[in-house]
């Protein structure tokens, strides 16, 4: 699942992941993501932290608090890796960060820590496609 409120960035991230052979479930903001999580559990959540209405920190907090979703790794794709927003994300259970700006190689390296990226060796056992 990719949670991003910027349509251009959503297209870019989705293209990078799909080009690597991964399935992408887009969610345009935190509220959309929580609705979709009730219907389908992804192998990984990539989320922006700074979004209107519901921040990525709030999404991660909901995900990590629910027994049925707490096992899902959450990776923040953000420019805020060292400030109070990132600290808040860490406190609620964010598993990792990808700093903006990023490239496909860096994004896929981080994703590969949690799910199998076809054609790449995983650094951790993969639960499936995400």
C-alpha positions, 0 to 999 in steps of 0.5 A: 500500500502506498499512502500519498496525497500528492497525485504526481508523487503517487504516480512516481512511486507506483511506477517505480514499484510496478516496474520492479514487479510489485503490486501497488494499492494506492491510498490518497491520504490516511482516511482512504488508507484506513478504509482500504485496510478493512478490505485488504491487508498489504504486505507493506505500507509506504506512507507520506508523513505530512498529509492533510486531515490525517497524518502518516504518523496517525495512520501508523499509530492506527496500524500498529495499535490494531491486532490485525494490522500491527504486523504490517511493516510501515515505511515513511517516505518523507523529507522529515527524517530527523525532526519531531514528526519523524520522532513521533513516527518512530514512537508509534512504530514506524519501521523505517524511513526513505528520505525525499528526494529519493530514487528508485534504487533507494526505494526498492532497497528499503522495500526489499527489506520487508517484501520480496522484490522480483529479481532482487535478493531480500535482506529479510524473509519476505511475506509475499508481494506488496 
